[in-house]
Amino acid sequence: MAQKKTNEVDSWLARPDAGVSVVLLYGPDRGLVAERAAAFARNTGLPLDDPFSVVKLDAAEIDRGEGRLLDEARTVPMFSDRRLLWIRNAGAQKTLANDVKSLIAAPAADAVVLIEAGELKKGAPLRTAVEAGSGAMALPCYADEDRSIEAVIDDELAKAGMTMALDARQALRRNLGGDRLASRAEIQKLALYAHGKAEITLDDVRMMTGDVSGQSFDDAVDAAIEGRIDTFDTVFTRQCQAGSHPFQALGSAMRLLQSLHSMRGIMDGGGGNAASVVGAHRPPIFYARRKLVERALQRWSAAALNRGLARLQAAVLETRRRPDLAVAVARQALLGIAVEGARLGRNADSRR
C-alpha cells in the first residue's frame, strides 16, 4: 500500500520517491502537517513564491468547482518543467477525492500534487484513494512523542545559538506537544525572551510558560479575548501592582491565541463545530474554560488571530528592548486585542 508508518515519514520526506506525483499529509497535528508539507515543497526545487510554478488552492475551492484540480494538473507549465499544486484544508470533500483518484489513475506528466489534510479515518475517500494508488503516498502526522519534542527543542536552540539547562529542558518539555508549529512557537518565544543570554534557565522557562504565579493573568487574558475591556484593565492593573511581571500576561495570551489558531484551522478544514473541536483538543481544555474557548473560536477568524499573534510578538520584542516600559507595552498590546474582541463580539451578536 502507498503509505508510511508514523516513524518512517521524516526519512521518506528527506529522500522522496521521484515517481510519486500525489502526496497526502494528514493527521490531527495540523502544525506538523504544515511543517512537513513545507519541507516537501522546498525539496521540489521549485520557487515557492512563483504563482506560475506553485499553485496554492483551498480544498473548498476544488469542491465547489468540479474538475478544477484536473484542469490545473493538466495545464502545461510556462516557465518550468513542472508545477506544484499545493492543496490545504482537505477533509471529507467528495469532489477532491474523486479528482485525486482520477489523477492517480492517469497521472499528469507535468504536475506534483501536495495535499494537507486533517484527521482522516481509515476508509475516508481521500485517504483510500491515495493509499490504494501507485505513484501516490499517504503520510500520517500524529502528535510528537518525547523523542520528537527533544529534536524540535534542539533544532530551535541551534537556530538561536543557545543552550538550555537540564532542569529547564525538563520543565519546558512538559508544556510541548500536540501541535508541532505551536511547540516551535513556544520555544522561539522562550528564546526571544532570553535573547542575549548563552543559556536558557529554569527561571526563564517558568516566566514564559506560566507556572502557578503566571496563572493569575489568565483572567485578564480571558477578558481581553472576549472584549471585556473594563474587566481586562482592572485585572491587569491589579496583577501588575501585586508584583506579577507583565511578560507573563503576554505569554499567557500567546498560548491561548496559538491554541485558538490551531483549532480554527481544524474548523475551517471541515473538522467539526467549535464544541467538537474544543472537546477533541489535546492537551484537553480545562472544563471550566471550555465555553469561553468555544465562544472565542466562533468569533475569531484565522486572519484576526494572526493579527493578534503579530501584535503580541511585537510587544514581546519591545519589552526586551525597553524593560522599563514593559507594563505599558503589554497593556497596549492586550488592550488592542480586547478592542478587537469587543468588535468581533458585536458582529457575532448582530448575526443572531
C-alpha positions as CSV (number, residue, x, y, z in Angstrom):
1,M,0.0,0.0,0.0
2,A,1.1,3.6,-0.7
3,Q,1.6,4.7,2.9
4,K,4.3,5.0,5.5
5,K,4.2,4.4,9.2
6,T,4.5,7.4,11.5
7,N,8.2,6.8,12.3
8,E,9.0,6.5,8.6
9,V,7.6,9.8,7.4
10,D,10.6,12.1,8.0
11,S,13.1,9.7,6.4
12,W,10.8,9.4,3.3
13,L,10.5,13.2,3.1
14,A,14.2,13.5,3.3
15,R,14.5,11.4,0.1
16,P,11.1,11.4,-1.6
17,D,10.4,8.9,-4.4
18,A,10.7,10.8,-7.7
19,G,8.0,8.6,-9.1
20,V,5.4,9.8,-6.7
21,S,3.1,12.6,-8.1
22,V,0.5,12.8,-5.3
23,V,1.5,13.2,-1.7
24,L,-1.1,13.3,1.1
25,L,-0.1,14.5,4.6
26,Y,-2.9,14.0,7.1
27,G,-3.4,13.8,10.9
28,P,-4.6,15.7,14.0
29,D,-1.4,17.6,14.4
30,R,-2.0,20.4,11.9
31,G,1.2,22.1,12.7
32,L,3.2,19.0,11.9
33,V,1.2,18.5,8.7
34,A,2.0,22.1,7.6
35,E,5.7,21.8,8.6
36,R,6.2,18.6,6.6
37,A,4.3,19.9,3.6
38,A,6.6,22.9,3.5
39,A,9.6,20.6,3.7
40,F,8.3,18.6,0.8
41,A,7.5,21.7,-1.2
42,R,11.1,23.0,-0.7
43,N,12.5,19.7,-1.8
44,T,10.8,20.0,-5.2
45,G,13.3,22.8,-6.0
46,L,10.5,25.0,-7.4
47,P,10.4,28.7,-6.5
48,L,7.6,28.7,-3.9
49,D,6.8,32.4,-4.4
50,D,6.3,31.9,-8.2
51,P,2.5,31.6,-8.8
52,F,3.2,30.1,-12.3
53,S,5.2,27.2,-10.7
54,V,3.4,26.7,-7.4
55,V,-0.4,26.9,-7.3
56,K,-1.9,27.1,-3.8
57,L,-5.6,26.0,-3.5
58,D,-8.0,25.5,-0.7
59,A,-9.9,22.2,-0.8
60,A,-13.2,24.1,-0.6
61,E,-12.4,25.8,-3.9
62,I,-11.9,22.4,-5.5
63,D,-15.0,21.1,-4.0
64,R,-17.0,24.0,-5.4
65,G,-15.7,23.6,-9.0
66,E,-15.7,20.0,-10.3
67,G,-12.7,19.3,-12.4
68,R,-10.7,22.3,-11.1
69,L,-7.9,20.1,-9.9
70,L,-7.8,18.1,-13.1
71,D,-7.7,21.2,-15.2
72,E,-4.8,22.7,-13.1
73,A,-2.8,19.4,-13.2
74,R,-3.1,19.2,-17.0
75,T,-2.1,22.8,-17.6
76,V,1.3,23.0,-19.3
77,P,3.9,24.9,-17.3
78,M,5.1,28.1,-18.8
79,F,8.4,28.8,-17.1
80,S,9.5,25.5,-15.6
81,D,9.4,21.8,-16.4
82,R,6.7,21.0,-13.9
83,R,4.2,22.6,-11.4
84,L,3.4,22.0,-7.8
85,L,-0.3,22.0,-6.9
86,W,-0.5,22.7,-3.1
87,I,-3.9,22.0,-1.6
88,R,-4.7,22.9,2.0
89,N,-7.5,22.2,4.5
90,A,-8.6,18.9,2.9
91,G,-11.0,16.7,4.6
92,A,-14.2,15.0,3.6
93,Q,-14.6,16.8,0.2
94,K,-16.0,14.2,-2.2
95,T,-15.0,16.1,-5.4
96,L,-11.4,16.4,-4.2
97,A,-11.3,12.6,-3.5
98,N,-12.7,11.9,-7.0
99,D,-10.3,14.2,-8.7
100,V,-7.3,12.7,-6.9
101,K,-8.5,9.2,-7.8
102,S,-8.6,10.3,-11.5
103,L,-5.1,11.8,-11.3
104,I,-3.7,8.7,-9.8
105,A,-5.2,6.6,-12.5
106,A,-3.9,8.9,-15.2
107,P,-1.1,11.0,-13.8
108,A,-0.3,14.4,-15.2
109,A,3.2,14.5,-16.7
110,D,4.0,18.0,-15.5
111,A,2.4,18.3,-12.1
112,V,3.0,17.2,-8.5
113,V,0.0,17.3,-6.1
114,L,0.7,18.0,-2.4
115,I,-2.3,17.8,-0.1
116,E,-2.6,18.9,3.6
117,A,-5.5,17.3,5.4
118,G,-6.7,17.0,9.0
119,E,-7.5,13.7,10.6
120,L,-8.7,11.1,8.1
121,K,-10.1,7.9,9.4
122,K,-9.3,4.6,7.7
123,G,-11.8,4.3,4.9
124,A,-12.1,8.1,4.3
125,P,-12.4,8.5,0.4
126,L,-9.3,10.7,0.1
127,R,-7.1,8.5,2.2
128,T,-8.3,5.4,0.5
129,A,-7.7,6.8,-3.0
130,V,-4.1,7.7,-2.2
131,E,-3.2,4.5,-0.2
132,A,-4.6,2.3,-3.0
133,G,-2.9,4.1,-5.9
134,S,0.5,3.7,-7.5
135,G,2.5,6.9,-7.8
136,A,1.0,8.3,-4.6
137,M,2.0,8.4,-1.0
138,A,0.0,8.8,2.2
139,L,1.9,10.2,5.2
140,P,0.3,10.3,8.7
141,C,1.2,13.1,11.1
142,Y,0.5,12.5,14.8
143,A,1.4,14.4,17.9
144,D,5.0,14.5,18.8
145,E,6.4,11.9,21.2
146,D,9.2,12.7,23.7
147,R,12.0,12.0,21.2
148,S,10.4,14.2,18.6
149,I,9.9,17.0,21.0
150,E,13.6,16.8,22.0
151,A,14.6,17.1,18.4
152,V,12.4,20.2,18.0
153,I,13.9,21.8,21.1
154,D,17.4,21.1,19.8
155,D,16.6,22.5,16.3
156,E,15.3,25.8,17.7
157,L,18.1,26.2,20.2
158,A,20.6,25.6,17.4
159,K,19.0,28.3,15.3
160,A,19.1,30.7,18.3
161,G,22.7,29.8,19.1
162,M,21.7,29.0,22.7
163,T,21.8,26.1,25.1
164,M,19.4,25.1,27.9
165,A,19.9,23.8,31.4
166,L,18.7,20.3,32.0
167,D,16.0,21.3,34.6
168,A,14.8,24.0,32.2
169,R,14.5,21.5,29.3
170,Q,12.5,19.1,31.5
171,A,10.1,21.8,32.6
172,L,9.7,23.1,29.0
173,R,9.1,19.6,27.6
174,R,6.0,19.2,29.8
175,N,4.4,22.1,28.1
176,L,5.0,21.0,24.5
177,G,3.4,18.5,22.1
178,G,0.0,18.3,20.4
179,D,0.8,20.7,17.6
180,R,4.3,21.0,16.0
181,L,4.1,24.6,15.0
182,A,2.7,25.7,18.4
183,S,5.6,23.8,20.0
184,R,8.1,25.6,17.8
185,A,6.4,29.0,18.5
186,E,6.7,28.3,22.3
187,I,10.4,27.6,22.0
188,Q,11.0,30.6,19.7
189,K,9.1,32.8,22.2
190,L,11.3,31.5,25.0
191,A,14.5,32.1,23.0
192,L,13.3,35.7,22.3
193,Y,12.7,36.3,26.0
194,A,16.2,35.0,26.9
195,H,17.8,36.9,24.0
196,G,21.4,37.9,24.8
197,K,22.0,35.0,27.2
198,A,24.0,31.9,26.3
199,E,21.9,29.5,28.3
200,I,18.2,29.4,29.0
201,T,17.5,28.7,32.7
202,L,14.6,27.2,34.6
203,D,13.6,30.8,35.7
204,D,13.3,31.8,32.0
205,V,11.0,28.8,31.3
206,R,8.9,29.5,34.4
207,M,8.5,33.1,33.4
208,M,7.5,32.2,29.8
209,T,5.4,29.1,30.2
210,G,3.4,30.4,33.2
211,D,3.8,28.4,36.4
212,V,1.4,28.9,39.2
213,S,2.3,32.6,39.7
214,G,1.7,33.2,36.0
215,Q,-1.8,31.8,36.1
216,S,-3.1,34.9,37.8
217,F,-3.0,36.8,34.5
218,D,-5.4,34.3,32.9
219,D,-8.5,36.2,33.9
220,A,-7.1,39.4,32.2
221,V,-6.3,37.4,29.0
222,D,-9.8,35.8,29.0
223,A,-11.4,39.2,29.4
224,A,-9.3,40.6,26.5
225,I,-10.1,37.8,24.1
226,E,-13.8,38.3,24.9
227,G,-13.6,42.1,24.5
228,R,-14.5,42.9,28.1
229,I,-12.2,46.0,28.1
230,D,-13.0,47.3,31.6
231,T,-12.6,43.9,33.3
232,F,-9.3,43.4,31.4
233,D,-7.9,46.7,32.6
234,T,-8.9,46.2,36.2
235,V,-7.5,42.7,36.5
236,F,-4.3,43.5,34.5
237,T,-3.6,46.6,36.7
238,R,-4.3,44.6,39.9
239,Q,-1.8,41.9,39.0
240,C,0.9,44.3,38.0
241,Q,0.5,46.2,41.2
242,A,0.8,42.9,43.1
243,G,4.2,42.4,41.6
244,S,3.5,40.0,38.7
245,H,5.6,40.5,35.6
246,P,3.6,41.7,32.6
247,F,5.5,39.4,30.3
248,Q,3.5,36.6,31.9
249,A,0.4,38.1,30.5
250,L,1.9,38.3,27.0
251,G,3.0,34.6,27.3
252,S,-0.5,33.5,28.5
253,A,-2.2,35.4,25.7
254,M,0.2,33.9,23.1
255,R,-0.5,30.4,24.2
256,L,-4.3,31.0,24.1
257,L,-4.2,32.5,20.6
258,Q,-1.9,29.8,19.3
259,S,-4.3,27.1,20.5
260,L,-7.2,29.0,19.0
261,H,-5.4,29.3,15.7
262,S,-4.7,25.5,15.6
263,M,-8.4,24.7,16.4
264,R,-9.7,27.3,13.9
265,G,-7.7,25.6,11.2
266,I,-9.4,22.3,12.0
267,M,-12.8,24.0,11.9
268,D,-12.1,25.8,8.6
269,G,-11.0,22.5,7.2
270,G,-14.4,20.9,7.9
271,G,-13.2,19.2,11.1
272,G,-16.4,20.0,13.1
273,N,-18.0,22.8,15.0
274,A,-16.4,24.7,17.9
275,A,-17.7,22.4,20.6
276,S,-16.4,19.2,19.0
277,V,-13.1,20.8,18.1
278,V,-12.6,22.1,21.7
279,G,-13.7,18.7,23.1
280,A,-11.1,16.8,21.0
281,H,-8.2,19.2,21.6
282,R,-5.0,17.8,23.1
283,P,-3.9,18.7,25.7
284,P,-7.5,18.9,26.9
285,I,-9.0,22.4,27.6
286,F,-9.9,22.8,31.3
287,Y,-13.6,22.1,31.6
288,A,-14.3,25.5,33.4
289,R,-12.9,27.4,30.3
290,R,-14.4,25.4,27.5
291,K,-17.4,27.6,26.9
292,L,-15.1,30.7,26.8
293,V,-12.8,29.0,24.3
294,E,-15.8,27.9,22.2
295,R,-17.1,31.4,22.0
296,A,-13.7,32.8,21.1
297,L,-13.3,30.1,18.4
298,Q,-16.7,31.1,16.8
299,R,-15.8,34.8,16.8
300,W,-12.1,34.9,16.0
301,S,-11.2,34.1,12.3
302,A,-7.8,32.8,11.3
303,A,-6.9,36.3,10.0
304,A,-7.9,38.0,13.2
305,L,-5.9,35.5,15.3
306,N,-2.9,36.1,13.0
307,R,-3.2,39.9,13.7
308,G,-3.4,39.2,17.4
309,L,-0.3,37.0,17.4
310,A,1.7,39.5,15.4
311,R,0.7,42.2,17.9
312,L,1.8,40.1,20.8
313,Q,5.1,39.1,19.1
314,A,6.0,42.7,18.6
315,A,5.1,43.5,22.2
316,V,7.4,40.7,23.4
317,L,10.3,42.1,21.5
318,E,9.6,45.6,22.7
319,T,9.6,44.6,26.3
320,R,13.0,43.1,25.9
321,R,14.3,46.3,24.3
322,R,12.6,48.6,26.8
323,P,12.0,46.7,30.1
324,D,11.3,50.0,31.8
325,L,8.1,50.2,29.6
326,A,7.1,46.6,29.9
327,V,3.8,47.3,31.7
328,A,2.8,50.0,29.2
329,V,3.8,47.9,26.2
330,A,2.0,44.7,27.4
331,R,-1.1,46.7,28.4
332,Q,-1.3,48.4,25.0
333,A,-0.9,45.1,23.1
334,L,-3.6,43.3,25.2
335,L,-5.9,46.3,25.0
336,G,-5.7,46.2,21.2
337,I,-6.8,42.5,21.4
338,A,-9.6,43.5,23.8
339,V,-10.8,46.1,21.4
340,E,-10.9,43.6,18.5
341,G,-12.5,41.1,20.7
342,A,-15.3,43.6,21.5
343,R,-15.8,44.3,17.8
344,L,-16.0,40.6,16.9
345,G,-18.4,40.1,19.7
346,R,-20.7,42.9,18.4
347,N,-20.5,41.4,14.9
348,A,-21.4,37.9,16.3
349,D,-24.4,39.4,18.2
350,S,-25.7,41.2,15.1
351,R,-25.7,38.0,13.1
352,R,-28.1,36.3,15.5
